[in-house]
Amino acid sequence: MPILEHIGELRKRLIAVLFVFVIGLVIGVVVAKPAYDFLMSREPLNGLPLHTFSLWDGIGIYMKFAMVIALVLTLPFTFFQIWAFVKPGLGGQEQKATLKYIPFTVIMFVIGLAFSYFVVFPMAYYFTTEVARQLNLIETYGVIQYLTFMFNIIIPISLLFELPIVIMFLTKLRILNPLLLKKKRRIAYFVMVLTGTLITPPDVISDIMVAVPLIILYEFSVFLSSRVYRKQLEQQAKWEEEFSS
């Protein structure tokens, strides 16, 4: 298609994603209270009271939870729309193969949520509160500040857990390949370590506990990319053999 028709097609996909996101936002507002009660009843809060410093804090809480829930609900549909946008450029086997990736986006996102909430967030919370206690500070936390602190940790890590799926998808489209990923390994390691340093307390143990799983995640992505790339080479060799014969 001409470039303007491609832009028009992309616009339709974006509108569809936005529409689903709005529906997810409505659902998120409905279930925000149960989700809030669940998080407030668990560690590491330990019964520490949270305060509001603005009349808008309650609305802000609902919207933060609604946004996160909408993101989770919209993510697979967003990947489906991306797949549908590039589908005309794929062969029949490639269309079936890439469509199988979409359910795994939800699985990897949930795994990322669990890892960031149960591992990374408690480390960051205990470190910051311990520093406050050593300085003899009275801990008075606003609920908005607490939730912002939590979401700023768990959302980026959860999105990073989509890396294997994204790399497999781009490899299938022949945009990436394992050779390029291995060549850029040092840069990737640096980004993973930097990410682990930025979202965790400034101590070596916490940095390692976050950076190492992210590096393993990257290597797992390279492994999956290698499998996809190997099958592509086998199919290409088979096609060349049939063509030459």
N, C-alpha and C positions, 0 to 999 in steps of 0.2 A: 504494500500500500504506500501511497505518498506519505510524506512526513506529517502533514496536517491530519491525515486520517489516523495515523499512529497516535498522535497527540490526543485526538478526539476519543480514541479507544481507551487510552490511559486515563483520560478524564472520567469516562464512564466507570472504570474500575475504582478509581479513587472515591467517586460519589457513593458507589455501592459499599465500599469499606467504611466510609463515614456514616452511612445509614445504619449499618450493623453495629458500629461503635456507639451510636446514639441509643440503639435498643439495649446494648450491653450496659450503657450508663444507667438506663432506667432500672434494669435488673439489679445493677450494683447498688443503687439507692435503696432498693427494697431489702436486700440482704446485707446491707452495710452494718446494721445494728448487731445481728448475730455474729458477723465476722469480727466486729469490734469487741464484743463481749468475750469471744474465744481468745483473742490475742491478749486482752487485758487480764485474763485469768491464768495466764501461763508465765513461766520464767521468761526473761530475767527480772521482771518488774518487782516481784517479791512484795506485793502489797503497797509499794511506794505510791502515795497519792499524786495524781496529776491535776494540774490546775488550768483554768482558762483565764486568759488575760484580755479577751475581747469577746463581744457579743456574737461575733462571726465564727468563733472557734468551733462551735457545734456543727455549723453548716460546712465548715472547712473539713472536719473529720469525715462527714458523710461523703463529701465530694472526693476526698483522697481515696477512700475505700471504693467508691463507685468507679473511679478512674482505673484503679488497679484491677478490679473485677472485669470491667469492660475491656481492658487490655488483654486479659487472659482469654476472654470469650471471643475477641476479635482476631486474635493472632492466627488461628488456623484458617479463618476465612480470608485474611490478608494474604497468606501464602497461597491459598487457592486462587485468588485473583491474580497474583503474580504469575502462577503457573498458567492460568487461562490466557494471560497477555502474551506469553512467549510460546504458547502451545502451537500456533500455526507454523512456527519455525522448527518444530520437532517432528521426528519420525514417529510412527505408531508405537514402536517399542519404547522409545524415549518418553512418550507421553504417559504410558502406563507406569514406567519406572519412577518418573518424577512425581506422579500423583500419589504414589505410595509413601512419599516422604512427609506429606502433610500431617497425618496423625501423630507422627513422631515429634513434630514441633511442640505439641501440647505436652507430650511425655517429658521431653527435655526441659521444657519451661518449668514444669512441676518439680522435676528433680533439682533444677537450679533454685527454685523457691525454697525447697526443703533444706538444701545445703546452706544457702545464705541465711535463712532464718534460724536454723538450729545450730549452726557452727559459727558463721562469721559474725552475725549480729550479737550473740551473747558475749563474744570476745571483745568486741568494740564497746559494748555497754559496760561490762565489768571494768574495763581499763579506764574509761572516762569517769565512772563513778568513784573508782579507787583513787584517782588523781584528785578529785574534788574532796574526798574525805581526808587525804593526806594534807591538803591545804586548809583543813578545818572549815570547809564551806558548807553551808546549810543547803541540802539538796531540795530545791523547789523547782520542779520541771513543769513546763507548760505542755499540755497534751499535743498541741500542734507541733511543737519543737520535737517532742519524743517521736511522733509518727513520721515527721519529715526525716529525722535522723535514721529511723528504721527503713523507710522506703528508699532513701538515697543509697542504702547498702544492698537491699535485697533485689531491687528492680534491675540495676546494671548487671549484677552477677547472674540473675535469671536469664537476661537477654544474651549474656555471653555463652550460656549453655546451649543456645541455638546454633553455635558455631559449627558443630559437625554436620548438621542438616543443611546449613547454608553452603558449606564447602562442597558437600556431596552434590547439591543441586547445581552449583556453578561448574563443578567438574563435569557433570552430565551435559551441561550446555557448552562444554569445551572452552569456558572462559578461564578456568583454573585447571591446573594439573599438579600431581604430587611433586614433580621435578621443581616447579616454581615454588611450591610450599616449602620444600626442603632447602632451597636456595635462600629463602627469606626467613629461615628458622631463627637466626640470631635476632632479627628485628622483632619477630613474633614473641620470642622469649622476653625481650626487653619490655614489650608492651604488656605482657602478662605480669611480669614482676612489678612494673610501674603501677598497673591496676591494683594488684594486691597491696602495694604500699599505700596507695591513695585511699582505699576504702577500709583499711584496718588500722588499729592503733600503731603508733610508731615504735614497735618492738619487733625484734627479729623473729621470734617464735610465731607471732600472729601473721607476719608477712609470709613466712614460709608455708604456714598452714593454708593460706589462700592461694599463693602463687603456684605451689606445686600441683594442686588439682587443676588449675587453669592450664598449666603446661601439659599435664597429662591429657587434658581435653583437646589441646591443639594437636598433640601427637596422635590421639585417637582420630581426629579429623583427617590428618595426613594418611593414616592407615585406611580409612574409609575411601578417601580420594584415590588411593592407589588401587583399591579393588575395582572401583568404577572405571578408572583409567585403563586397567588391565583388560577388562571386558571390552572396552572400546577398541583397544588395539587388536584383540582377538577377532572382533567382528569386522574390523577393517581388513585384517589379513585374510579372513575368510572371503570377504567380498572381492578383494584383489585377486585371490586365487580363482574364484568363479569367473571373474571378468577376463582374466588372462587365458583361461581354458576355453 
